[in-house]
Amino acid sequence: MTATWTRLKLVAHTLICDVREGFVEITRHSLALIGLIVVAIALTFVARPGLQQTANDTLIGWLQGRQVQLLQAQEAPWPPSPAERSTATSVNNLNQEQVAVTQWLSRKYKISPEPLAALVSEAWSLGERSQIAPTLILSIMAIESRFNPFASGSQGAMGLMQIEPDAHSTVLSPFGGRLAAFDPLTNLRVGTRYLQGLIHDTTSLEEALRLYALASGQGKGEQYVERVLAEQKLMDHISQGQKTALANKTNASQTPLPKTQM
């Protein structure tokens, strides 16, 4: 038994030695091959300076391109989370009607113009696509949440237009689920889409607003409808007044001056 164990140890020792010597030999030849390749490349660059310049330019171009890709990946992650979507914009990006409405809302509800400007701009854009007056969309936000994006109703409605997340789970899912209802622009788009469906399915705007109030937890009754329409009337007056003032100013600038007698 002792003799067998001794033979096994001898075989194992021999095998380990052979593997080690083989590895050293392969490494030696590999390093020699790498050295020869480096020398060949160096001699080629010395013999042909233009080739060296081309290689340098290619390498620098690749490094610069890679740096640009990394910077773009850091600055613009995709897809953006709700927190990364812009919910404020400069008032300078709005037209005169939108500026007038934004400034009026800012004074009335004591909110900075920049976040209101983003909502007003989006309301105008959605109004054009849905054929709903943007001032009506803004009026519903005013009555439902007073432009508080984190407002929560007693029956579970959430956000600017007090949408019910469970009723709109399919629409909210791509944006992060029920908590996306607190994202101002997502809430605005979902609420407008829901209002558009109600207007399409009913015979009057008043009936659509009553159904909207019922879904948002405002209850049923004429008071809600009256408040929304009164708010819209004020905003229409503000925006139309601005439009009239601009039209008068334009007409005055285009009116030819009377000729003076020489």
HUNORHU-V330913 format. One record per backbone hydrogen bond with DSSP energy under -1.0 kcal/mol. NH is the residue of the N-H (numbers start at 1). CO is the residue of the C=O. E is the energy in kcal/mol with one decimal. If there is no record, write none. Layout:
nh->{NH NH}
co->{CO CO}
e->{E E}
//
This chain:
nh->{5 6 7 8 9 10 11 12 13 14 15 16 17 18 19 20 21 22 23 24 25 26 27 28 29 30 31 32 33 34 35 36 37 38 39 40 41 42 43 44 45 46 47 48 52 53 54 55 56 57 58 59 60 61 62 63 64 65 66 67 68 69 70 71 72 73 74 75 76 84 89 93 94 99 100 101 102 103 104 105 106 107 108 109 111 116 117 118 119 120 121 122 123 124 125 126 127 128 129 130 131 136 137 138 139 140 141 142 143 144 145 146 147 148 151 153 156 158 159 162 163 172 173 175 176 177 180 181 182 183 187 188 189 190 191 192 193 194 195 196 197 198 199 200 201 202 208 209 210 211 212 213 214 215 216 218 226 227 228 229 230 231 232 233 234 235 236 237 238 239 240 241 242 243 244 245 246 247 248 249 250 251 252 253 254 255}
co->{1 2 3 4 5 6 7 8 9 10 11 12 13 14 15 16 17 18 19 20 21 22 23 24 25 26 27 28 29 30 31 32 33 34 35 36 37 38 39 40 41 42 43 44 48 49 50 51 52 53 54 55 56 57 58 59 60 61 62 63 64 65 66 67 68 69 70 71 72 81 114 90 91 95 96 97 98 99 100 101 102 103 104 105 106 112 113 114 115 116 117 118 119 120 121 122 123 124 125 126 127 133 133 134 135 136 137 138 139 140 141 141 141 145 148 157 153 163 151 159 158 168 169 172 173 172 177 178 179 180 183 184 185 186 187 188 189 190 191 192 193 194 195 196 197 198 204 205 206 207 208 209 210 211 212 213 222 223 224 225 226 227 228 229 230 231 232 233 234 235 236 237 238 239 240 241 242 243 244 245 246 247 248 249 250 251}
e->{-2.2 -1.9 -2.1 -2.3 -2.0 -2.0 -2.6 -2.6 -2.5 -2.4 -2.6 -2.4 -2.2 -2.4 -2.4 -2.4 -2.5 -2.4 -2.4 -2.3 -2.2 -2.7 -2.6 -2.4 -2.3 -2.7 -2.8 -2.0 -2.2 -2.7 -2.6 -2.1 -2.2 -2.5 -2.4 -2.4 -2.5 -2.6 -2.6 -2.0 -2.3 -2.2 -2.3 -1.9 -1.2 -1.9 -2.1 -2.2 -2.3 -2.6 -2.4 -2.4 -2.6 -2.5 -2.2 -2.3 -2.6 -2.3 -2.4 -2.1 -2.2 -2.1 -2.1 -2.3 -2.5 -2.1 -1.8 -2.3 -2.2 -1.3 -1.7 -1.7 -1.8 -2.5 -2.2 -2.2 -2.7 -2.7 -2.0 -2.7 -2.5 -1.9 -2.4 -2.8 -1.1 -1.2 -2.9 -1.5 -1.5 -3.0 -2.5 -2.1 -2.6 -2.2 -2.0 -3.0 -2.5 -1.8 -1.5 -2.8 -1.4 -1.0 -1.6 -2.4 -1.8 -2.1 -1.7 -2.2 -2.3 -2.9 -2.5 -1.1 -1.1 -1.0 -1.6 -3.2 -1.3 -2.8 -2.4 -1.0 -1.8 -2.3 -1.8 -1.4 -1.6 -1.8 -1.7 -1.8 -1.9 -1.5 -2.8 -2.4 -2.3 -2.5 -2.7 -2.1 -2.1 -2.2 -2.4 -2.6 -1.8 -2.0 -2.5 -2.0 -1.8 -1.0 -1.8 -2.5 -2.0 -2.0 -2.1 -2.5 -1.9 -2.1 -2.0 -2.6 -2.7 -2.4 -2.4 -2.6 -2.3 -2.2 -2.3 -2.3 -1.9 -2.1 -2.9 -2.1 -2.2 -3.0 -3.2 -2.2 -1.7 -2.2 -2.9 -2.3 -2.3 -2.4 -2.7 -2.2 -2.5 -2.9 -2.3 -1.8 -1.4 -1.1}
//
